[in-house]
């Protein structure tokens, strides 16, 4: 899976075995994903990458940042 992410988006996501999603309420009342935390070693393992997303006033994805 991580190789697919690397190939399709141009972002390098290190090898991982757990994802945690954080949501933020959007203008239309639905929850949008604001962060994805990638971990190696399960849910309490080492964080290997964090993707942060922001949305515009139309609830469209505006930015995506990989740390």
C-alpha positions as CSV (number, residue, x, y, z in Angstrom):
1,X,0.0,0.0,0.0
2,X,2.7,2.5,0.9
3,X,4.4,2.0,-2.5
4,X,1.0,2.8,-4.2
5,X,0.8,6.0,-2.3
6,X,4.3,6.9,-3.2
7,X,3.8,6.2,-6.9
8,X,0.4,8.0,-7.3
9,X,0.9,11.1,-5.3
10,X,4.6,11.8,-5.4
11,X,4.6,11.9,-1.6
12,X,6.9,9.5,0.2
13,X,5.1,7.8,3.0
14,X,7.5,5.4,4.9
15,X,6.5,1.8,5.6
16,X,3.7,1.7,8.2
17,X,1.1,-0.6,9.6
18,X,-1.4,1.7,11.3
19,X,-3.3,4.8,10.3
20,X,-5.2,7.3,12.6
21,X,-7.6,9.8,11.2
22,X,-8.6,13.1,12.8
23,X,-11.7,14.8,11.6
24,X,-12.9,18.4,11.6
25,X,-16.4,19.7,11.1
26,X,-17.0,21.3,7.8
27,X,-19.4,24.0,6.7
28,X,-22.0,21.5,5.4
29,X,-22.1,19.6,8.7
30,X,-20.1,16.6,7.6
31,X,-16.7,15.7,9.0
32,X,-13.7,16.1,6.8
33,X,-10.4,14.4,7.5
34,X,-7.9,17.0,8.8
35,X,-4.9,14.7,9.6
36,X,-3.7,11.2,8.8
37,X,-1.1,9.9,11.2
38,X,1.0,7.0,9.9
39,X,2.6,4.7,12.5
40,X,4.9,1.7,12.4
41,X,4.4,-0.8,15.3
42,X,0.7,-0.5,15.7
43,X,-1.6,2.1,17.2
44,X,0.9,3.2,19.9
45,X,4.0,2.7,17.6
46,X,6.4,5.3,16.2
47,X,4.9,8.0,14.0
48,X,6.6,7.9,10.6
49,X,4.6,10.6,8.8
50,X,1.7,13.0,9.3
51,X,-0.5,14.3,6.4
52,X,-2.4,17.5,7.2
53,X,-5.3,18.7,5.0
54,X,-7.1,22.0,4.9
55,X,-10.3,22.9,3.1
56,X,-11.7,26.0,1.5
57,X,-15.1,27.6,2.2
58,X,-16.8,25.2,-0.3
59,X,-15.4,22.2,1.7
60,X,-13.0,21.3,-1.2
61,X,-9.5,20.1,-0.4
62,X,-7.3,23.2,-0.5
63,X,-3.8,22.0,0.8
64,X,-2.1,18.8,1.7
65,X,1.1,18.8,3.7
66,X,3.3,15.9,4.5
67,X,5.5,16.1,7.6
